[in-house]
Amino acid sequence: MNHRLYDKLSNSNPQLMREIKGRFKPAQIGLSISGSLLIQGLVLLSFLTKLPISTSNNRNPYCYPSVMYSREDRWVYDRSLDCLKDSSGNLLIGWPLWWEHICQTLSAIAIIALV
């Protein structure tokens, strides 16, 4: 079936098929894929280092605070630097925010690369 589709495309627009064959070399495709994977891996590793750890008492944007923010008692939030933990003692991490920041970073890199 793929062979028939390829024949249909090459018969309908032979110039396009010659351009595709001439420009898409395996070395260029491999270089593009490896560069993309390298950049994505570096971004992912940099964001992995920003995750909260249980031994740190610093505030972290990806950590759910143990006391939620309220307008009436603003000082209550500042008192506690601990993160919420589940029943087994693991930190609760705000994964949607973490993935959103990764997506925004990769989108910014893609826009810069296209310019």
Biopython code that builds the backbone (N, CA, C, O; Angstrom):
import numpy as np
from Bio.PDB.StructureBuilder import StructureBuilder

atoms = [
    (1, "MET", "N", (0.827, -1.188, 0.000)),
    (1, "MET", "CA", (0.000, 0.000, 0.000)),
    (1, "MET", "C", (0.876, 1.258, 0.000)),
    (1, "MET", "O", (0.570, 2.220, -0.705)),
    (2, "ASN", "N", (1.949, 1.260, 0.775)),
    (2, "ASN", "CA", (2.824, 2.422, 0.802)),
    (2, "ASN", "C", (3.482, 2.640, -0.548)),
    (2, "ASN", "O", (3.720, 3.774, -0.963)),
    (3, "HIS", "N", (3.771, 1.548, -1.220)),
    (3, "HIS", "CA", (4.403, 1.662, -2.528)),
    (3, "HIS", "C", (3.445, 2.326, -3.527)),
    (3, "HIS", "O", (3.862, 3.140, -4.351)),
    (4, "ARG", "N", (2.164, 1.970, -3.442)),
    (4, "ARG", "CA", (1.180, 2.590, -4.331)),
    (4, "ARG", "C", (1.021, 4.076, -4.018)),
    (4, "ARG", "O", (0.885, 4.892, -4.930)),
    (5, "LEU", "N", (1.037, 4.429, -2.728)),
    (5, "LEU", "CA", (0.929, 5.829, -2.339)),
    (5, "LEU", "C", (2.139, 6.612, -2.836)),
    (5, "LEU", "O", (1.998, 7.732, -3.328)),
    (6, "TYR", "N", (3.315, 6.031, -2.710)),
    (6, "TYR", "CA", (4.542, 6.667, -3.189)),
    (6, "TYR", "C", (4.476, 6.873, -4.703)),
    (6, "TYR", "O", (4.847, 7.934, -5.204)),
    (7, "ASP", "N", (4.003, 5.857, -5.428)),
    (7, "ASP", "CA", (3.869, 5.988, -6.883)),
    (7, "ASP", "C", (2.864, 7.074, -7.249)),
    (7, "ASP", "O", (3.093, 7.843, -8.182)),
    (8, "LYS", "N", (1.758, 7.138, -6.521)),
    (8, "LYS", "CA", (0.749, 8.165, -6.792)),
    (8, "LYS", "C", (1.329, 9.561, -6.597)),
    (8, "LYS", "O", (1.127, 10.453, -7.421)),
    (9, "LEU", "N", (2.059, 9.738, -5.482)),
    (9, "LEU", "CA", (2.653, 11.045, -5.209)),
    (9, "LEU", "C", (3.711, 11.408, -6.240)),
    (9, "LEU", "O", (3.777, 12.550, -6.697)),
    (10, "SER", "N", (4.533, 10.441, -6.602)),
    (10, "SER", "CA", (5.596, 10.743, -7.567)),
    (10, "SER", "C", (5.033, 10.990, -8.962)),
    (10, "SER", "O", (5.607, 11.768, -9.724)),
    (11, "ASN", "N", (3.935, 10.353, -9.307)),
    (11, "ASN", "CA", (3.319, 10.598, -10.612)),
    (11, "ASN", "C", (2.574, 11.929, -10.642)),
    (11, "ASN", "O", (2.518, 12.587, -11.681)),
    (12, "SER", "N", (2.006, 12.323, -9.518)),
    (12, "SER", "CA", (1.238, 13.569, -9.514)),
    (12, "SER", "C", (2.148, 14.796, -9.466)),
    (12, "SER", "O", (1.802, 15.839, -10.022)),
    (13, "ASN", "N", (3.307, 14.688, -8.809)),
    (13, "ASN", "CA", (4.216, 15.823, -8.717)),
    (13, "ASN", "C", (5.661, 15.315, -8.724)),
    (13, "ASN", "O", (6.287, 15.215, -7.669)),
    (14, "PRO", "N", (6.182, 15.001, -9.890)),
    (14, "PRO", "CA", (7.532, 14.430, -9.948)),
    (14, "PRO", "C", (8.620, 15.405, -9.500)),
    (14, "PRO", "O", (9.634, 14.982, -8.945)),
    (15, "GLN", "N", (8.426, 16.693, -9.732)),
    (15, "GLN", "CA", (9.433, 17.664, -9.314)),
    (15, "GLN", "C", (9.573, 17.688, -7.787)),
    (15, "GLN", "O", (10.683, 17.771, -7.261)),
    (16, "LEU", "N", (8.452, 17.614, -7.089)),
    (16, "LEU", "CA", (8.481, 17.581, -5.628)),
    (16, "LEU", "C", (9.233, 16.350, -5.131)),
    (16, "LEU", "O", (10.023, 16.444, -4.191)),
    (17, "MET", "N", (8.997, 15.213, -5.745)),
    (17, "MET", "CA", (9.681, 13.991, -5.322)),
    (17, "MET", "C", (11.182, 14.082, -5.579)),
    (17, "MET", "O", (11.970, 13.583, -4.776)),
    (18, "ARG", "N", (11.588, 14.701, -6.666)),
    (18, "ARG", "CA", (13.026, 14.872, -6.921)),
    (18, "ARG", "C", (13.645, 15.798, -5.880)),
    (18, "ARG", "O", (14.763, 15.560, -5.422)),
    (19, "GLU", "N", (12.924, 16.854, -5.504)),
    (19, "GLU", "CA", (13.422, 17.770, -4.474)),
    (19, "GLU", "C", (13.561, 17.055, -3.130)),
    (19, "GLU", "O", (14.554, 17.230, -2.424)),
    (20, "ILE", "N", (12.566, 16.257, -2.790)),
    (20, "ILE", "CA", (12.608, 15.527, -1.518)),
    (20, "ILE", "C", (13.774, 14.547, -1.507)),
    (20, "ILE", "O", (14.499, 14.459, -0.515)),
    (21, "LYS", "N", (13.960, 13.816, -2.589)),
    (21, "LYS", "CA", (15.070, 12.861, -2.665)),
    (21, "LYS", "C", (16.415, 13.573, -2.594)),
    (21, "LYS", "O", (17.359, 13.054, -1.999)),
    (22, "GLY", "N", (16.509, 14.747, -3.189)),
    (22, "GLY", "CA", (17.780, 15.462, -3.213)),
    (22, "GLY", "C", (18.133, 16.138, -1.906)),
    (22, "GLY", "O", (19.312, 16.282, -1.584)),
    (23, "ARG", "N", (17.137, 16.555, -1.148)),
    (23, "ARG", "CA", (17.422, 17.337, 0.063)),
    (23, "ARG", "C", (17.481, 16.500, 1.330)),
    (23, "ARG", "O", (18.231, 16.831, 2.248)),
    (24, "PHE", "N", (16.726, 15.447, 1.397)),
    (24, "PHE", "CA", (16.682, 14.647, 2.621)),
    (24, "PHE", "C", (17.705, 13.530, 2.548)),
    (24, "PHE", "O", (17.412, 12.425, 2.092)),
    (25, "LYS", "N", (18.901, 13.836, 3.004)),
    (25, "LYS", "CA", (19.968, 12.846, 3.075)),
    (25, "LYS", "C", (19.958, 12.228, 4.471)),
    (25, "LYS", "O", (19.623, 12.907, 5.441)),
    (26, "PRO", "N", (20.316, 10.962, 4.586)),
    (26, "PRO", "CA", (20.324, 10.323, 5.912)),
    (26, "PRO", "C", (21.223, 11.032, 6.922)),
    (26, "PRO", "O", (20.893, 11.084, 8.107)),
    (27, "ALA", "N", (22.345, 11.575, 6.477)),
    (27, "ALA", "CA", (23.240, 12.275, 7.408)),
    (27, "ALA", "C", (22.579, 13.538, 7.958)),
    (27, "ALA", "O", (22.702, 13.838, 9.145)),
    (28, "GLN", "N", (21.884, 14.269, 7.105)),
    (28, "GLN", "CA", (21.213, 15.491, 7.558)),
    (28, "GLN", "C", (20.060, 15.169, 8.507)),
    (28, "GLN", "O", (19.860, 15.853, 9.511)),
    (29, "ILE", "N", (19.316, 14.134, 8.182)),
    (29, "ILE", "CA", (18.199, 13.738, 9.044)),
    (29, "ILE", "C", (18.724, 13.260, 10.391)),
    (29, "ILE", "O", (18.167, 13.604, 11.433)),
    (30, "GLY", "N", (19.789, 12.472, 10.375)),
    (30, "GLY", "CA", (20.382, 11.995, 11.627)),
    (30, "GLY", "C", (20.916, 13.125, 12.477)),
    (30, "GLY", "O", (20.758, 13.116, 13.698)),
    (31, "LEU", "N", (21.549, 14.102, 11.840)),
    (31, "LEU", "CA", (22.070, 15.260, 12.568)),
    (31, "LEU", "C", (20.931, 16.067, 13.193)),
    (31, "LEU", "O", (21.037, 16.510, 14.337)),
    (32, "SER", "N", (19.858, 16.253, 12.453)),
    (32, "SER", "CA", (18.711, 17.002, 12.982)),
    (32, "SER", "C", (18.064, 16.279, 14.158)),
    (32, "SER", "O", (17.745, 16.897, 15.173)),
    (33, "ILE", "N", (17.875, 14.980, 14.020)),
    (33, "ILE", "CA", (17.245, 14.208, 15.095)),
    (33, "ILE", "C", (18.132, 14.175, 16.331)),
    (33, "ILE", "O", (17.645, 14.346, 17.448)),
    (34, "SER", "N", (19.429, 13.956, 16.140)),
    (34, "SER", "CA", (20.323, 13.895, 17.302)),
    (34, "SER", "C", (20.434, 15.258, 17.988)),
    (34, "SER", "O", (20.489, 15.320, 19.216)),
    (35, "GLY", "N", (20.468, 16.339, 17.228)),
    (35, "GLY", "CA", (20.495, 17.674, 17.829)),
    (35, "GLY", "C", (19.231, 17.966, 18.614)),
    (35, "GLY", "O", (19.283, 18.536, 19.705)),
    (36, "SER", "N", (18.097, 17.574, 18.057)),
    (36, "SER", "CA", (16.827, 17.786, 18.739)),
    (36, "SER", "C", (16.759, 16.988, 20.039)),
    (36, "SER", "O", (16.346, 17.512, 21.073)),
    (37, "LEU", "N", (17.163, 15.724, 19.981)),
    (37, "LEU", "CA", (17.144, 14.897, 21.188)),
    (37, "LEU", "C", (18.120, 15.413, 22.242)),
    (37, "LEU", "O", (17.833, 15.352, 23.438)),
    (38, "LEU", "N", (19.258, 15.914, 21.808)),
    (38, "LEU", "CA", (20.243, 16.460, 22.742)),
    (38, "LEU", "C", (19.686, 17.685, 23.468)),
    (38, "LEU", "O", (19.802, 17.793, 24.689)),
    (39, "ILE", "N", (19.088, 18.599, 22.721)),
    (39, "ILE", "CA", (18.530, 19.810, 23.334)),
    (39, "ILE", "C", (17.375, 19.459, 24.271)),
    (39, "ILE", "O", (17.290, 19.995, 25.376)),
    (40, "GLN", "N", (16.484, 18.562, 23.838)),
    (40, "GLN", "CA", (15.370, 18.168, 24.691)),
    (40, "GLN", "C", (15.863, 17.472, 25.956)),
    (40, "GLN", "O", (15.316, 17.686, 27.038)),
    (41, "GLY", "N", (16.888, 16.647, 25.823)),
    (41, "GLY", "CA", (17.451, 15.975, 26.989)),
    (41, "GLY", "C", (18.080, 16.951, 27.965)),
    (41, "GLY", "O", (17.923, 16.807, 29.177)),
    (42, "LEU", "N", (18.794, 17.951, 27.444)),
    (42, "LEU", "CA", (19.402, 18.953, 28.322)),
    (42, "LEU", "C", (18.346, 19.772, 29.057)),
    (42, "LEU", "O", (18.507, 20.085, 30.237)),
    (43, "VAL", "N", (17.267, 20.116, 28.359)),
    (43, "VAL", "CA", (16.180, 20.862, 29.012)),
    (43, "VAL", "C", (15.543, 20.002, 30.101)),
    (43, "VAL", "O", (15.278, 20.488, 31.201)),
    (44, "LEU", "N", (15.299, 18.733, 29.799)),
    (44, "LEU", "CA", (14.698, 17.838, 30.784)),
    (44, "LEU", "C", (15.610, 17.662, 31.995)),
    (44, "LEU", "O", (15.141, 17.690, 33.133)),
    (45, "LEU", "N", (16.901, 17.482, 31.760)),
    (45, "LEU", "CA", (17.838, 17.340, 32.880)),
    (45, "LEU", "C", (17.923, 18.613, 33.717)),
    (45, "LEU", "O", (18.037, 18.548, 34.941)),
    (46, "SER", "N", (17.870, 19.764, 33.061)),
    (46, "SER", "CA", (17.922, 21.009, 33.831)),
    (46, "SER", "C", (16.680, 21.175, 34.693)),
    (46, "SER", "O", (16.763, 21.705, 35.800)),
    (47, "PHE", "N", (15.531, 20.728, 34.201)),
    (47, "PHE", "CA", (14.321, 20.821, 35.008)),
    (47, "PHE", "C", (14.273, 19.740, 36.082)),
    (47, "PHE", "O", (13.632, 19.933, 37.115)),
    (48, "LEU", "N", (14.936, 18.609, 35.861)),
    (48, "LEU", "CA", (15.005, 17.588, 36.906)),
    (48, "LEU", "C", (15.776, 18.097, 38.119)),
    (48, "LEU", "O", (15.475, 17.727, 39.254)),
    (49, "THR", "N", (16.762, 18.940, 37.876)),
    (49, "THR", "CA", (17.528, 19.483, 39.000)),
    (49, "THR", "C", (16.728, 20.507, 39.795)),
    (49, "THR", "O", (17.096, 20.832, 40.924)),
    (50, "LYS", "N", (15.648, 21.016, 39.231)),
    (50, "LYS", "CA", (14.829, 22.012, 39.926)),
    (50, "LYS", "C", (13.733, 21.390, 40.786)),
    (50, "LYS", "O", (13.015, 22.106, 41.484)),
    (51, "LEU", "N", (13.595, 20.062, 40.744)),
    (51, "LEU", "CA", (12.580, 19.403, 41.562)),
    (51, "LEU", "C", (12.974, 19.475, 43.037)),
    (51, "LEU", "O", (14.161, 19.485, 43.364)),
    (52, "PRO", "N", (11.982, 19.525, 43.927)),
    (52, "PRO", "CA", (12.308, 19.594, 45.357)),
    (52, "PRO", "C", (12.898, 18.278, 45.861)),
    (52, "PRO", "O", (12.576, 17.201, 45.360)),
    (53, "ILE", "N", (13.763, 18.392, 46.854)),
    (53, "ILE", "CA", (14.308, 17.205, 47.510)),
    (53, "ILE", "C", (13.910, 17.248, 48.974)),
    (53, "ILE", "O", (13.699, 18.324, 49.533)),
    (54, "SER", "N", (13.808, 16.095, 49.589)),
    (54, "SER", "CA", (13.260, 16.027, 50.947)),
    (54, "SER", "C", (14.192, 16.615, 51.993)),
    (54, "SER", "O", (13.737, 16.956, 53.084)),
    (55, "THR", "N", (15.481, 16.745, 51.700)),
    (55, "THR", "CA", (16.420, 17.271, 52.696)),
    (55, "THR", "C", (16.554, 18.786, 52.645)),
    (55, "THR", "O", (17.212, 19.369, 53.507)),
    (56, "SER", "N", (15.952, 19.434, 51.662)),
    (56, "SER", "CA", (16.087, 20.877, 51.506)),
    (56, "SER", "C", (14.924, 21.596, 52.183)),
    (56, "SER", "O", (13.790, 21.117, 52.164)),
    (57, "ASN", "N", (15.216, 22.738, 52.774)),
    (57, "ASN", "CA", (14.168, 23.553, 53.393)),
    (57, "ASN", "C", (13.857, 24.795, 52.572)),
    (57, "ASN", "O", (13.183, 25.702, 53.060)),
    (58, "ASN", "N", (14.327, 24.852, 51.356)),
    (58, "ASN", "CA", (14.080, 26.007, 50.498)),
    (58, "ASN", "C", (12.705, 25.911, 49.866)),
    (58, "ASN", "O", (12.158, 24.823, 49.687)),
    (59, "ARG", "N", (12.161, 27.063, 49.533)),
    (59, "ARG", "CA", (10.897, 27.076, 48.798)),
    (59, "ARG", "C", (11.137, 26.578, 47.386)),
    (59, "ARG", "O", (12.196, 26.812, 46.804)),
    (60, "ASN", "N", (10.162, 25.902, 46.853)),
    (60, "ASN", "CA", (10.282, 25.368, 45.508)),
    (60, "ASN", "C", (8.953, 25.576, 44.798)),
    (60, "ASN", "O", (7.908, 25.265, 45.369)),
    (61, "PRO", "N", (8.957, 26.092, 43.572)),
    (61, "PRO", "CA", (7.685, 26.334, 42.881)),
    (61, "PRO", "C", (6.950, 25.053, 42.499)),
    (61, "PRO", "O", (5.754, 25.099, 42.212)),
    (62, "TYR", "N", (7.631, 23.922, 42.490)),
    (62, "TYR", "CA", (6.999, 22.665, 42.095)),
    (62, "TYR", "C", (6.551, 21.842, 43.290)),
    (62, "TYR", "O", (6.126, 20.698, 43.126)),
    (63, "CYS", "N", (6.637, 22.397, 44.475)),
    (63, "CYS", "CA", (6.294, 21.679, 45.693)),
    (63, "CYS", "C", (4.987, 22.244, 46.250)),
    (63, "CYS", "O", (4.818, 23.460, 46.341)),
    (64, "TYR", "N", (4.076, 21.363, 46.616)),
    (64, "TYR", "CA", (2.856, 21.832, 47.262)),
    (64, "TYR", "C", (3.184, 22.226, 48.696)),
    (64, "TYR", "O", (3.725, 21.411, 49.442)),
    (65, "PRO", "N", (2.870, 23.458, 49.100)),
    (65, "PRO", "CA", (3.191, 23.863, 50.478)),
    (65, "PRO", "C", (2.286, 23.153, 51.476)),
    (65, "PRO", "O", (1.172, 22.745, 51.147)),
    (66, "SER", "N", (2.784, 23.013, 52.698)),
    (66, "SER", "CA", (1.988, 22.333, 53.715)),
    (66, "SER", "C", (0.871, 23.227, 54.246)),
    (66, "SER", "O", (-0.108, 22.728, 54.800)),
    (67, "VAL", "N", (1.007, 24.532, 54.085)),
    (67, "VAL", "CA", (-0.056, 25.460, 54.464)),
    (67, "VAL", "C", (-0.395, 26.267, 53.224)),
    (67, "VAL", "O", (0.458, 26.956, 52.664)),
    (68, "MET", "N", (-1.636, 26.175, 52.805)),
    (68, "MET", "CA", (-2.028, 26.857, 51.578)),
    (68, "MET", "C", (-2.172, 28.358, 51.828)),
    (68, "MET", "O", (-2.431, 28.790, 52.952)),
    (69, "TYR", "N", (-2.003, 29.129, 50.786)),
    (69, "TYR", "CA", (-2.068, 30.586, 50.851)),
    (69, "TYR", "C", (-3.504, 31.041, 51.061)),
    (69, "TYR", "O", (-4.428, 30.524, 50.433)),
    (70, "SER", "N", (-3.680, 32.001, 51.940)),
    (70, "SER", "CA", (-4.991, 32.630, 52.096)),
    (70, "SER", "C", (-4.779, 34.128, 52.269)),
    (70, "SER", "O", (-3.756, 34.548, 52.810)),
    (71, "ARG", "N", (-5.712, 34.922, 51.827)),
    (71, "ARG", "CA", (-5.564, 36.376, 51.884)),
    (71, "ARG", "C", (-5.613, 36.890, 53.321)),
    (71, "ARG", "O", (-4.940, 37.862, 53.663)),
    (72, "GLU", "N", (-6.408, 36.237, 54.152)),
    (72, "GLU", "CA", (-6.553, 36.711, 55.525)),
    (72, "GLU", "C", (-5.284, 36.451, 56.337)),
    (72, "GLU", "O", (-4.845, 37.313, 57.098)),
    (73, "ASP", "N", (-4.708, 35.285, 56.178)),
    (73, "ASP", "CA", (-3.539, 34.902, 56.972)),
    (73, "ASP", "C", (-2.330, 34.728, 56.059)),
    (73, "ASP", "O", (-1.846, 33.614, 55.863)),
    (74, "ARG", "N", (-1.855, 35.816, 55.513)),
    (74, "ARG", "CA", (-0.726, 35.757, 54.592)),
    (74, "ARG", "C", (0.524, 35.228, 55.298)),
    (74, "ARG", "O", (1.326, 34.524, 54.684)),
    (75, "TRP", "N", (0.692, 35.549, 56.541)),
    (75, "TRP", "CA", (1.878, 35.139, 57.294)),
    (75, "TRP", "C", (1.931, 33.636, 57.524)),
    (75, "TRP", "O", (3.005, 33.082, 57.756)),
    (76, "VAL", "N", (0.772, 32.965, 57.461)),
    (76, "VAL", "CA", (0.748, 31.518, 57.690)),
    (76, "VAL", "C", (1.565, 30.803, 56.622)),
    (76, "VAL", "O", (2.241, 29.816, 56.911)),
    (77, "TYR", "N", (1.506, 31.295, 55.396)),
    (77, "TYR", "CA", (2.251, 30.667, 54.307)),
    (77, "TYR", "C", (3.752, 30.833, 54.508)),
    (77, "TYR", "O", (4.527, 29.919, 54.228)),
    (78, "ASP", "N", (4.158, 32.004, 54.995)),
    (78, "ASP", "CA", (5.580, 32.267, 55.172)),
    (78, "ASP", "C", (6.184, 31.496, 56.336)),
    (78, "ASP", "O", (7.400, 31.307, 56.387)),
    (79, "ARG", "N", (5.358, 31.051, 57.263)),
    (79, "ARG", "CA", (5.869, 30.316, 58.416)),
    (79, "ARG", "C", (6.404, 28.947, 58.034)),
    (79, "ARG", "O", (7.370, 28.478, 58.635)),
    (80, "SER", "N", (5.805, 28.301, 57.058)),
    (80, "SER", "CA", (6.137, 26.917, 56.758)),
    (80, "SER", "C", (6.883, 26.813, 55.440)),
    (80, "SER", "O", (6.414, 27.282, 54.403)),
    (81, "LEU", "N", (8.047, 26.192, 55.498)),
    (81, "LEU", "CA", (8.802, 25.936, 54.279)),
    (81, "LEU", "C", (8.716, 24.472, 53.881)),
    (81, "LEU", "O", (9.280, 24.069, 52.864)),
    (82, "ASP", "N", (8.011, 23.672, 54.679)),
    (82, "ASP", "CA", (7.904, 22.246, 54.388)),
    (82, "ASP", "C", (6.957, 22.010, 53.226)),
    (82, "ASP", "O", (6.052, 22.802, 52.966)),
    (83, "CYS", "N", (7.182, 20.925, 52.549)),
    (83, "CYS", "CA", (6.301, 20.517, 51.457)),
    (83, "CYS", "C", (5.367, 19.427, 51.956)),
    (83, "CYS", "O", (5.669, 18.713, 52.912)),
    (84, "LEU", "N", (4.240, 19.320, 51.293)),
    (84, "LEU", "CA", (3.323, 18.240, 51.631)),
    (84, "LEU", "C", (3.950, 16.907, 51.267)),
    (84, "LEU", "O", (4.649, 16.786, 50.262)),
    (85, "LYS", "N", (3.691, 15.915, 52.093)),
    (85, "LYS", "CA", (4.189, 14.561, 51.841)),
    (85, "LYS", "C", (3.012, 13.604, 51.848)),
    (85, "LYS", "O", (2.015, 13.831, 52.534)),
    (86, "ASP", "N", (3.138, 12.532, 51.077)),
    (86, "ASP", "CA", (2.092, 11.521, 51.086)),
    (86, "ASP", "C", (2.304, 10.578, 52.266)),
    (86, "ASP", "O", (3.200, 10.790, 53.084)),
    (87, "SER", "N", (1.479, 9.538, 52.351)),
    (87, "SER", "CA", (1.534, 8.646, 53.510)),
    (87, "SER", "C", (2.844, 7.870, 53.608)),
    (87, "SER", "O", (3.217, 7.433, 54.697)),
    (88, "SER", "N", (3.545, 7.691, 52.495)),
    (88, "SER", "CA", (4.822, 6.974, 52.547)),
    (88, "SER", "C", (6.012, 7.914, 52.693)),
    (88, "SER", "O", (7.155, 7.457, 52.671)),
    (89, "GLY", "N", (5.775, 9.201, 52.841)),
    (89, "GLY", "CA", (6.849, 10.156, 53.080)),
    (89, "GLY", "C", (7.437, 10.788, 51.832)),
    (89, "GLY", "O", (8.412, 11.534, 51.929)),
    (90, "ASN", "N", (6.878, 10.515, 50.670)),
    (90, "ASN", "CA", (7.370, 11.119, 49.426)),
    (90, "ASN", "C", (6.787, 12.515, 49.263)),
    (90, "ASN", "O", (5.641, 12.767, 49.635)),
    (91, "LEU", "N", (7.578, 13.414, 48.708)),
    (91, "LEU", "CA", (7.107, 14.778, 48.478)),
    (91, "LEU", "C", (6.054, 14.802, 47.381)),
    (91, "LEU", "O", (6.148, 14.071, 46.394)),
    (92, "LEU", "N", (5.058, 15.646, 47.566)),
    (92, "LEU", "CA", (4.045, 15.837, 46.531)),
    (92, "LEU", "C", (4.514, 16.954, 45.611)),
    (92, "LEU", "O", (4.731, 18.086, 46.044)),
    (93, "ILE", "N", (4.665, 16.622, 44.353)),
    (93, "ILE", "CA", (5.214, 17.560, 43.374)),
    (93, "ILE", "C", (4.105, 17.970, 42.417)),
    (93, "ILE", "O", (3.289, 17.145, 42.007)),
    (94, "GLY", "N", (4.084, 19.236, 42.069)),
    (94, "GLY", "CA", (3.108, 19.751, 41.112)),
    (94, "GLY", "C", (3.559, 19.452, 39.687)),
    (94, "GLY", "O", (4.116, 20.316, 39.010)),
    (95, "TRP", "N", (3.314, 18.221, 39.235)),
    (95, "TRP", "CA", (3.787, 17.794, 37.914)),
    (95, "TRP", "C", (3.201, 18.606, 36.767)),
    (95, "TRP", "O", (3.929, 18.893, 35.817)),
    (96, "PRO", "N", (1.919, 18.997, 36.799)),
    (96, "PRO", "CA", (1.411, 19.791, 35.669)),
    (96, "PRO", "C", (2.169, 21.097, 35.464)),
    (96, "PRO", "O", (2.434, 21.484, 34.325)),
    (97, "LEU", "N", (2.520, 21.780, 36.548)),
    (97, "LEU", "CA", (3.283, 23.022, 36.436)),
    (97, "LEU", "C", (4.688, 22.743, 35.898)),
    (97, "LEU", "O", (5.206, 23.504, 35.080)),
    (98, "TRP", "N", (5.298, 21.655, 36.356)),
    (98, "TRP", "CA", (6.640, 21.279, 35.906)),
    (98, "TRP", "C", (6.643, 21.007, 34.403)),
    (98, "TRP", "O", (7.509, 21.502, 33.682)),
    (99, "TRP", "N", (5.671, 20.216, 33.931)),
    (99, "TRP", "CA", (5.594, 19.920, 32.496)),
    (99, "TRP", "C", (5.235, 21.164, 31.690)),
    (99, "TRP", "O", (5.688, 21.315, 30.555)),
    (100, "GLU", "N", (4.434, 22.048, 32.258)),
    (100, "GLU", "CA", (4.096, 23.292, 31.564)),
    (100, "GLU", "C", (5.341, 24.146, 31.348)),
    (100, "GLU", "O", (5.524, 24.721, 30.274)),
    (101, "HIS", "N", (6.189, 24.231, 32.356)),
    (101, "HIS", "CA", (7.420, 25.008, 32.214)),
    (101, "HIS", "C", (8.373, 24.378, 31.203)),
    (101, "HIS", "O", (9.056, 25.092, 30.469)),
    (102, "ILE", "N", (8.424, 23.059, 31.158)),
    (102, "ILE", "CA", (9.253, 22.386, 30.146)),
    (102, "ILE", "C", (8.717, 22.688, 28.751)),
    (102, "ILE", "O", (9.488, 22.994, 27.841)),
    (103, "CYS", "N", (7.405, 22.605, 28.581)),
    (103, "CYS", "CA", (6.789, 22.875, 27.275)),
    (103, "CYS", "C", (7.031, 24.318, 26.851)),
    (103, "CYS", "O", (7.322, 24.575, 25.683)),
    (104, "GLN", "N", (6.916, 25.255, 27.774)),
    (104, "GLN", "CA", (7.164, 26.657, 27.445)),
    (104, "GLN", "C", (8.617, 26.883, 27.048)),
    (104, "GLN", "O", (8.897, 27.646, 26.124)),
    (105, "THR", "N", (9.534, 26.230, 27.736)),
    (105, "THR", "CA", (10.954, 26.375, 27.409)),
    (105, "THR", "C", (11.258, 25.799, 26.036)),
    (105, "THR", "O", (11.955, 26.426, 25.238)),
    (106, "LEU", "N", (10.738, 24.605, 25.754)),
    (106, "LEU", "CA", (10.978, 23.996, 24.443)),
    (106, "LEU", "C", (10.319, 24.804, 23.326)),
    (106, "LEU", "O", (10.860, 24.896, 22.224)),
    (107, "SER", "N", (9.156, 25.388, 23.606)),
    (107, "SER", "CA", (8.498, 26.231, 22.605)),
    (107, "SER", "C", (9.314, 27.482, 22.323)),
    (107, "SER", "O", (9.432, 27.899, 21.171)),
    (108, "ALA", "N", (9.877, 28.081, 23.361)),
    (108, "ALA", "CA", (10.718, 29.264, 23.167)),
    (108, "ALA", "C", (11.970, 28.916, 22.372)),
    (108, "ALA", "O", (12.391, 29.686, 21.509)),
    (109, "ILE", "N", (12.564, 27.767, 22.657)),
    (109, "ILE", "CA", (13.743, 27.331, 21.899)),
    (109, "ILE", "C", (13.378, 27.098, 20.439)),
    (109, "ILE", "O", (14.144, 27.456, 19.544)),
    (110, "ALA", "N", (12.209, 26.500, 20.191)),
    (110, "ALA", "CA", (11.778, 26.248, 18.811)),
    (110, "ALA", "C", (11.538, 27.555, 18.062)),
    (110, "ALA", "O", (11.895, 27.669, 16.889)),
    (111, "ILE", "N", (10.944, 28.531, 18.720)),
    (111, "ILE", "CA", (10.703, 29.826, 18.070)),
    (111, "ILE", "C", (12.023, 30.502, 17.735)),
    (111, "ILE", "O", (12.190, 31.045, 16.642)),
    (112, "ILE", "N", (12.963, 30.468, 18.678)),
    (112, "ILE", "CA", (14.276, 31.067, 18.422)),
    (112, "ILE", "C", (14.989, 30.339, 17.288)),
    (112, "ILE", "O", (15.651, 30.968, 16.463)),
    (113, "ALA", "N", (14.855, 29.015, 17.246)),
    (113, "ALA", "CA", (15.511, 28.239, 16.185)),
    (113, "ALA", "C", (14.911, 28.550, 14.816)),
    (113, "ALA", "O", (15.621, 28.533, 13.811)),
    (114, "LEU", "N", (13.623, 28.832, 14.770)),
    (114, "LEU", "CA", (12.981, 29.137, 13.490)),
    (114, "LEU", "C", (13.316, 30.534, 12.992)),
    (114, "LEU", "O", (13.291, 30.792, 11.789)),
    (115, "VAL", "N", (13.626, 31.426, 13.905)),
    (115, "VAL", "CA", (13.967, 32.795, 13.508)),
    (115, "VAL", "C", (15.375, 32.792, 13.013)),
    (115, "VAL", "O", (15.892, 33.838, 12.619)),
]
sb = StructureBuilder()
sb.init_structure("model")
sb.init_model(0)
sb.init_chain("A")
sb.init_seg("    ")
for serial, (resi, resn, name, xyz) in enumerate(atoms, 1):
    if name == "N":
        sb.init_residue(resn, " ", resi, " ")
    sb.init_atom(name, np.array(xyz, "f"), 0.0, 1.0, " ", f" {name:<3s}", serial, name[0])
structure = sb.get_structure()
